[in-house]
């Protein structure tokens, strides 16, 4: 059973490591099968089919949001909490980490807020045009939109018409 926030060993700062000192993989390369380029069927060669556009989007790397102060704290402390207690459930470990976070003094939390600020700053330098919305692009299937039935009142009226209420 793997955890989303698995413990990581933090190497000493080295060349190429960002100022926070915590390795943070901001890009997760998707696993994409390499296919040879296919000739375009259009005469101009500029228009792309929806399938080609979708495959092109899949090849774009997913850029993660920079970690906030609490997430940085969790990343650092998770292994310690797992070693201290016998619990294996992620939710229980998260509750313990949350309580410990709230019990930290302002000064102790400030360390993580500063690391988070550096993370955001580095992230904005690496990806100046990135927006969190980029990770939540809604893909709609081609064709007409599905019918919308509207409010709860309309659903209730329909149910009443059919004798279900």
N, C-alpha and C positions, 0 to 999 in steps of 0.2 A: 504494500500500500504506500503510494507516494503522496507527499504533501506539496501543496502549491508553494509553500514557503519553506522549502527544505533548507536545512542549515548549510551555510557556506563557510569555508575557511577563508578568512580575509588575508590576502597576501600583503606584504609590506608595500608601500607606495613605490611604483616603478614608472619608468618612462612609458607614456601612453595611458596611464591610469589617471582618472580625473581627480580634481582637488579634494573631493570628499573622502578619498581613500578607500571607498567601498566599491567593488566592481559592480557595475550595473549594466546589464545587457539591454540597451535601449532598442536594439534591433533584433527581431527574431525572424530569421530567414525561413520562409515557408518551404516545405519539401515539395518541389515541383519536378515532375518528370520532364526531362529535356526532350523536346521534339524538334525535328528539323523544320525550318521555315517553310510554310506552304505558299505556293503562288496565289496571288489575289485573283479572284474571279471577275472583278470589275475592270473595265477598260482603263480607267485612270489609275487604278491601284491605290486609291486613297481611302475609299470607304471600307469599313470593317464590319464583319458580321457580329451579331451579339455574342456568339460563342468566342470569337477571337478577342473581343473586348474583355470578356469575362476572364479568359486565360491570361491576358495581359495584366489584369488587375490582381490575379492570384500571384503573379511573379513579383509584385511590389512587396517590399519587406514591411512587416507590421512594426510600427514604431510605438513602443510602450510609453505610457505616461511616466514622468519622473516620480519616484517614490516620495510620499509625504513623511513627515516626522515620525508618526506612529508606525508606519510600515518599515521605516529604517530601524526603529527600535525593535519591532517584531523580528525582523531579519537577523538582527544581532543577538537577540535574547532567546529565540525559539529553541535552539539546541540546548541551552542551559536549562530551560524549563522542562524540556523533554527528559533530560538526564536526571533532574531532581524528582520528578514524579513518575508514577507508573502509567499515567494516562496516555493513550495512543490516539484518542479522538481529537481531531483538529479543532472542533468547536470548543471543547473543554480547555484545550491549551490556549486558544484565542481568548477565552474568558479570563484565564489566569493572567495572560499578558496584558489584557485591558485593565484589570484591577491594579497590576503593578505599574502600568503607565500612569494611571491616575494618582497613584501614591507617590510618584516621583515629585521632587521639589521643582519649582520653576527653573532653577539653575540647571538641574539635571536634564529637564526636558529641553532647555535652551540649546544644549549640545546637538540634539537631534533636529531641532528647528533650523539651526545653522547648517547642518549637513543637508537638510532638505532644500534650503535656499540655494546652496551650491549646486545641488542636483538640478534644480529648475534652471539655474543660470547656465550650466553646462549644456543642458538639453536645448535651451533656446539658442545657444551658439551653434550646436550641431545641426539643429533642425529649425531654422528661423521661420519657415513658412508653415510648420506643423501646427495643427489644431487637434484637440481631443476629439472633435467631431469626425476627423478623418478615420477614426477607428470604428465609427458607428454609422457607416454609409448604409442606407437602406436600399436593398436590391429588390426591385419590383419585377414580377414576371411580365413578359410581353403580353399585350392584349388588353381588352377593356377591363376596368377596375371591377372588383367584386361588388355586388349590390350591398348598400349599407342600409340597415333597418332603422337607424336613428336611435332615439332615446328609449329609456325604460318604459315610458308611457306608451309608446307605440307597440312595444313588445307585449305589454300588459293588455292593450286593446285587442291585439291579435289573439292572445290566449283566451280572452273573454269571448271573442267571436267564435272560437272553436270549442267553447264549453270546457276549457281546462281550468277555469278559476271558479 
